[in-house]
Amino acid sequence: MIELGVSRVRIIGIGCHPGQLTAEARAAIASCDYVIAADKGPSDPLLALRRAICADVGAELVAVADPPRDRDAGLDDAGYDGAVVDWHDARAAAYDSVITDRPGTVGFLVWGDPAFYDSTIRVVDRLCLEYDVLPGVSALSLLAARHRVVLHEVGRPVLVTTGRRLAAEVAAGHDNLVVMLDGRMQAASLDGDWDIWWGANLGSPHEELVAGRLVDVVASIGAARARAKDADGWVMDTYLLRRR
């Protein structure tokens, strides 16, 4: 039991679809006094999915307006890092205001797995509260399963990176990469001969999959990405890229 006036946070990975919610995650949500979720505007389909999960489990959801973030594509690495830090600080302040008014056990539902390119752990760490983290089915795992591939070759590494970092990582010699957060399909501008296994909105009823030689399937990926966004109102894609 949480002492009166004391709060505890549970960061809960919920997979890439409500059907991937684990028994452990469901029990953790049920143990929360309420769940906090960022509200990114009137048409926020991921907030709607979190509401549906909470309603199914019987947990209250408290929506908190998400602070703005500087997303200028022209930011250099230092500017980008600074913009992210400012955004995390603002999120932490917004969440702290709610938790101060409503102490108890508070949940945060993380799409996929909290370990991969998600800010929740960093934001909650700023709150200086006790917290635990529960894993979920990640987009990386689901991508590999859907394409029936192993993310690395025998005895070889795989690098997980972002579209923003892709060119630099390839220049550094990496030739087997999982790429996330690449809304501009940076792989299309790479030199060399590559194979790609790509997926968007993995786990959703409208997920899209494309695989093949990169130069042959770039146009197909663009069309599939547009279909996913039209169908779901959002798009999250990731891909495995391997030099031939």
MOSUL-V841534 format. One record per residue. N is the residue number from 0. PSI is psi in radians with two decimals (999 if undefined). OMEGA is omega as a letter, one per 30 degrees, with the letter a starting at -180 (* if undefined). D_FIRST is the distance of its C-alpha to the first C-alpha in Angstrom with 2 decimals. Layout:
N|PSI|OMEGA|D_FIRST ; N|PSI|OMEGA|D_FIRST
This chain:
0|2.50|l|0.00 ; 1|2.31|l|3.81 ; 2|2.65|l|6.41 ; 3|2.24|l|9.19 ; 4|0.00|a|11.70 ; 5|2.45|a|10.09 ; 6|2.66|l|10.40 ; 7|2.53|a|10.06 ; 8|2.47|l|12.89 ; 9|2.08|l|13.83 ; 10|2.01|a|17.63 ; 11|2.00|l|18.82 ; 12|2.28|a|22.45 ; 13|0.20|l|23.85 ; 14|-2.93|a|27.35 ; 15|0.20|l|30.55 ; 16|2.54|l|30.43 ; 17|-0.51|l|27.92 ; 18|-0.24|l|29.38 ; 19|0.11|l|28.19 ; 20|2.14|a|24.48 ; 21|2.83|l|23.13 ; 22|-0.65|l|20.98 ; 23|-0.75|l|18.40 ; 24|-0.73|l|18.60 ; 25|-0.77|l|18.47 ; 26|-0.65|l|15.25 ; 27|-0.73|l|13.73 ; 28|-0.75|a|15.18 ; 29|-0.44|a|13.89 ; 30|-0.17|a|10.22 ; 31|2.53|l|11.06 ; 32|-0.56|l|11.32 ; 33|2.88|l|14.78 ; 34|2.35|l|17.17 ; 35|2.39|l|19.64 ; 36|2.45|l|23.15 ; 37|2.37|l|26.35 ; 38|1.94|a|29.08 ; 39|0.22|l|32.46 ; 40|3.08|a|34.62 ; 41|-0.42|l|35.76 ; 42|1.32|a|36.67 ; 43|1.56|a|33.63 ; 44|-0.51|l|33.52 ; 45|-0.53|l|30.57 ; 46|-0.70|l|28.48 ; 47|-0.68|l|29.78 ; 48|-0.69|l|28.69 ; 49|-0.69|l|25.12 ; 50|-0.75|a|25.23 ; 51|-0.72|l|26.56 ; 52|-0.80|a|23.86 ; 53|-0.72|l|21.10 ; 54|-0.69|a|23.16 ; 55|-0.66|a|23.57 ; 56|-0.42|a|19.89 ; 57|0.54|a|19.03 ; 58|2.55|l|17.24 ; 59|2.42|l|18.41 ; 60|2.30|l|20.45 ; 61|2.00|a|21.32 ; 62|2.33|a|24.63 ; 63|2.20|a|25.54 ; 64|2.23|a|29.23 ; 65|2.22|l|29.97 ; 66|2.65|l|32.00 ; 67|2.71|l|35.54 ; 68|2.47|l|36.52 ; 69|1.93|a|39.97 ; 70|0.47|l|41.17 ; 71|2.09|a|44.76 ; 72|-0.29|a|46.23 ; 73|0.01|l|48.51 ; 74|2.40|l|45.87 ; 75|-3.14|a|46.58 ; 76|-0.73|a|43.88 ; 77|-0.73|l|43.05 ; 78|-0.70|l|42.97 ; 79|-0.84|a|40.78 ; 80|-0.72|l|38.26 ; 81|-0.69|l|38.29 ; 82|-0.69|l|37.77 ; 83|-0.75|l|34.71 ; 84|-0.78|l|33.20 ; 85|-0.73|l|33.91 ; 86|-0.76|l|32.32 ; 87|-0.73|l|29.12 ; 88|-0.75|a|29.01 ; 89|-0.69|l|29.56 ; 90|-0.80|a|26.86 ; 91|-0.73|l|24.32 ; 92|-0.71|l|25.47 ; 93|-0.74|a|25.20 ; 94|-0.68|a|21.63 ; 95|-0.64|l|20.64 ; 96|-0.73|l|22.17 ; 97|-0.82|a|20.03 ; 98|-0.61|l|16.69 ; 99|-0.68|l|17.79 ; 100|-0.44|a|18.48 ; 101|1.29|l|15.36 ; 102|2.69|a|12.26 ; 103|-2.79|l|9.20 ; 104|2.11|a|9.08 ; 105|2.31|l|12.85 ; 106|2.59|l|15.14 ; 107|2.18|a|18.72 ; 108|2.05|a|21.05 ; 109|2.16|l|23.80 ; 110|2.29|a|27.09 ; 111|-2.23|a|28.19 ; 112|2.36|a|26.44 ; 113|-0.24|a|24.81 ; 114|-0.28|a|27.07 ; 115|1.92|l|30.33 ; 116|0.92|l|31.64 ; 117|2.51|a|28.57 ; 118|-0.08|a|27.40 ; 119|-0.77|a|23.68 ; 120|-0.78|a|22.63 ; 121|-0.69|a|25.13 ; 122|-0.83|a|24.05 ; 123|-0.59|l|20.31 ; 124|-0.52|l|21.34 ; 125|-0.33|a|23.04 ; 126|-0.22|l|19.89 ; 127|0.76|l|18.82 ; 128|2.77|l|15.13 ; 129|2.37|l|13.05 ; 130|2.74|l|13.92 ; 131|2.91|a|14.90 ; 132|2.28|l|17.97 ; 133|2.27|a|18.95 ; 134|2.80|l|22.73 ; 135|3.02|l|24.87 ; 136|2.11|a|28.52 ; 137|2.79|l|30.52 ; 138|-0.56|l|33.79 ; 139|-0.82|l|35.46 ; 140|-0.73|a|34.62 ; 141|-0.67|l|35.63 ; 142|-0.83|a|38.84 ; 143|-0.71|a|39.86 ; 144|-0.78|a|39.16 ; 145|-0.67|a|41.06 ; 146|-0.07|l|44.05 ; 147|0.86|l|43.84 ; 148|2.77|l|44.22 ; 149|2.39|a|42.80 ; 150|-0.21|l|41.85 ; 151|2.71|l|43.91 ; 152|2.97|a|47.17 ; 153|2.11|l|47.55 ; 154|0.22|a|46.51 ; 155|2.72|a|46.30 ; 156|2.89|l|43.56 ; 157|2.37|l|42.18 ; 158|2.26|l|41.33 ; 159|2.15|a|38.71 ; 160|-3.00|a|39.81 ; 161|2.86|l|40.35 ; 162|-0.64|l|43.45 ; 163|-0.59|a|43.84 ; 164|-0.07|a|44.13 ; 165|-0.89|a|46.07 ; 166|-0.73|a|49.60 ; 167|-0.67|a|48.78 ; 168|-0.66|l|47.07 ; 169|-0.73|l|50.06 ; 170|-0.50|l|52.43 ; 171|-0.06|l|50.58 ; 172|0.01|l|51.48 ; 173|2.36|a|48.49 ; 174|0.20|l|49.73 ; 175|1.78|a|46.71 ; 176|2.48|l|44.01 ; 177|2.22|a|41.16 ; 178|2.28|l|41.25 ; 179|2.90|l|38.57 ; 180|0.86|a|38.67 ; 181|1.36|a|42.42 ; 182|-0.19|a|43.40 ; 183|0.15|l|46.98 ; 184|1.07|a|47.66 ; 185|-0.40|a|48.74 ; 186|-0.49|a|49.80 ; 187|-0.38|a|52.83 ; 188|0.07|a|54.40 ; 189|2.55|l|54.18 ; 190|2.80|l|57.37 ; 191|3.13|a|57.86 ; 192|2.08|a|57.33 ; 193|2.61|l|53.77 ; 194|2.59|a|52.01 ; 195|2.46|l|48.96 ; 196|1.92|a|46.25 ; 197|2.57|l|44.63 ; 198|2.56|l|42.02 ; 199|2.51|l|40.60 ; 200|0.78|a|37.64 ; 201|2.33|a|36.87 ; 202|-0.30|l|35.02 ; 203|2.85|l|36.09 ; 204|-0.32|a|38.77 ; 205|0.49|a|41.20 ; 206|2.64|a|40.66 ; 207|2.45|l|43.83 ; 208|2.38|l|45.14 ; 209|2.42|l|48.25 ; 210|2.61|l|49.61 ; 211|-2.94|l|52.92 ; 212|2.26|a|55.07 ; 213|-0.83|a|53.74 ; 214|-0.40|a|57.09 ; 215|-0.36|a|57.55 ; 216|0.08|a|54.22 ; 217|-0.79|a|53.37 ; 218|-0.68|l|54.75 ; 219|-0.66|l|52.89 ; 220|-0.76|l|49.59 ; 221|-0.76|l|50.34 ; 222|-0.70|l|51.10 ; 223|-0.66|l|48.04 ; 224|-0.72|l|45.79 ; 225|-0.70|l|47.37 ; 226|-0.74|a|46.87 ; 227|-0.74|a|43.15 ; 228|-0.71|l|42.73 ; 229|-0.67|a|44.85 ; 230|-0.73|a|42.93 ; 231|-0.26|a|39.32 ; 232|0.05|l|39.79 ; 233|2.86|l|38.38 ; 234|2.27|l|39.24 ; 235|2.07|a|37.45 ; 236|2.76|l|39.75 ; 237|2.79|a|39.91 ; 238|2.70|l|42.67 ; 239|2.27|a|43.91 ; 240|2.20|a|47.14 ; 241|2.25|l|49.41 ; 242|2.40|a|52.87 ; 243|999|*|55.54
